[in-house]
């Protein structure tokens, strides 16, 4: 029987007003009821625009030029109003903060129903139903401002679901969430797709959480749909397209795999186990044991120990130290509870842990943005309790979670010049330092552009440049990979490694464990305001059940200690 | 930070928002029409009891700082600008604008009376802020007013977000070494000007995002229905009666001169049983509401009939 198409996109092209380049070029796609479609592509590839075309926001809300057609349940979105399409297409946006209208979950969920003039009894039934199904009932008396990011995003989902749409469009809904909330959110979406038969269109950067959910993956590049097929087909297609986003475990087994590639950690583990059995290997100890550590391996693979100040044999100079550091916020939350920590010059440290574990609170003490409630913070041996943030900036540069907050000047060059002037760099040296930084971060072509006109990835680099330009010996980055695509992430990792190799200390607060493992030598695991584990990344990540990389989960029990892609490849090589 | 409304299981929150507002208005009205400082104290005590019955006494009390600032200013300014009163307690030099400084005991007392009146009004406002859901108050507006109500609700909701955005922006700039609080006022202003532009741009982005989200959820597609429909009940009738009695006590006291308190030229006040009775009226009525609130919490019968 031929399947009925719920959404038909034919030759869709779209150009935003005032832009020369189209955001979408000749996209054709059809979606059948119950389908789960994953939209992937680099930043600016057209994912968000395509999402907005499905409910008519493009072109009705934005204007611009449109060609081709989008038909949803037989209705042409070019002729129907967005508000009329709201009953058929529900949309959840990236930032939960920007889609809440009221300050209470119940009235928020009811908002859309009131808009379509539903009767009170019907509304009550729908509100209670979605609250129960998304486990939001315990939040009914809370204020929206009291909810976590994950809870807010669930309320946004509930407010859309209550309108009983046939198509659910989600535009990077987890980009502002921590991994646990993101996983929880996407699992809910998957169960809605399974149980209610909703068409789900999900645009995502972090594909490892949802790749295996998809019935179809659509890859966008420069506004074109360059691929559409099953996840397995997409994995095979990506062999010739290195930039295509894939879960780490899928990418690992891509080379040389003639049969299907694993899409999940479970499948990856099975593949590793099969390889180990085939080559009669019981255990690969990786990386080789440290002196004093028992060696229990059958096969050893190439050493991958990082070059740390300690391993260089030099006496490490302590650049940041905390002693019995406590921080209590005004509402009584004990965010830090007696943290003792010492970071040496030249170290590359990742601070990981769940939301609310105290990661950001800890690093905000390093440049005086927060002051200890009790205890001390020493920077190069000096207590910074009376030092101003601005005066500490020369020694400790910090890039916050939102790069846009860094960018206030009219051009990229003046953005960098402002930092140099603020930290008192002699005027004669400024030009040279700006040029060096523009080259290092490959943003020289945008030197005279307004930072606000740049793409997301470019803005991220300019924000980083505005901190790096005066070469602070300590660089702190808070969630630098949130919401950025793989290519930008790879570039960022390269810059940070290079900066660290020059003897600078880099401290990274992140939920992205793969990124942390690729870049860092040392990992601090935080929980409930305390340091739960601190040491070499192999020790900390291998010892964790959940706070570890997909590679480590795949090789656990066969090649313990594998945490990075290169180590995983070496382990595979050793087994083959 | 000023504490905000939180949903609680209490009688005051179970009332129709119009009822709670009427109760608050009656307290403000009697505070404004009477000069008697003892009556102002009675209004403050009544407000405190209502706050306690709503389970927000601690948060309500935390507004004392605002009351203190406003009160101290009134207490200082009035004696300086007022030339009335016959009991001179200090003669000062001649200063520009104000002329010869003469401080009288009556002017100080008048300043104290005004400070009490302002404190009473501020604390009533605090009670409304803490115990009445702003969404439900805005929901009282219908028809053309509903758009304004929605706009007000959105503005209220975005205040914490905008403040957080601004704070993050300032932190980001300080982290780059930009000293935002150093130098002359002009230098401080100049260093912050680019941030205003950035802040506006962030707010605009948020506004566009919100408009998109609202349109995607059918806003503007026709006549809206209402999810919450609060009806007036037995408790509302009781609370209206309490509000009416408080207002009547104040109005009657002023009209009959029973609550009369004269500051100038010398302090004078009428004593007597009627004055005491009228002054106690707000306290006794609020006490009654407090008791009723406790009964309401324990009695399913009352809750179901309210």
Interface residues (C-beta under 8 A of the other chain):
Chain A: X52 X55 X57 X61 X81 X82 X83 X84 X86 X87 X89 X90 X91 X93 X95 X97 X98 X99 X100 X101 X102 X103 X104 X106 X107 X110 X111 X112 X113 X114 X115 X116 X117 X118 X119 X120 X123 X124 X127 X141 X142 X143 X144 X145 X156 X159 X160 X163 X330 X364 X367 X369 X388 X389 X390 X391 X393 X394 X397 X398 X399 X400 X402 X404 X405 X406 X407 X408 X409 X418 X419 X422 X423 X424 X452 X466 X467 X470
Chain B: X1 X4 X5 X6 X7 X133 X134 X135 X150 X153 X154 X156 X157 X160 X161 X168 X169 X171 X172 X173 X174 X175 X176 X177 X178 X179 X180 X182 X194 X195 X197 X198 X201 X202 X205 X206 X209 X210 X211 X212 X213 X214 X215 X216 X217 X218 X219 X220 X221 X222 X223 X224 X225 X226 X227 X228 X229
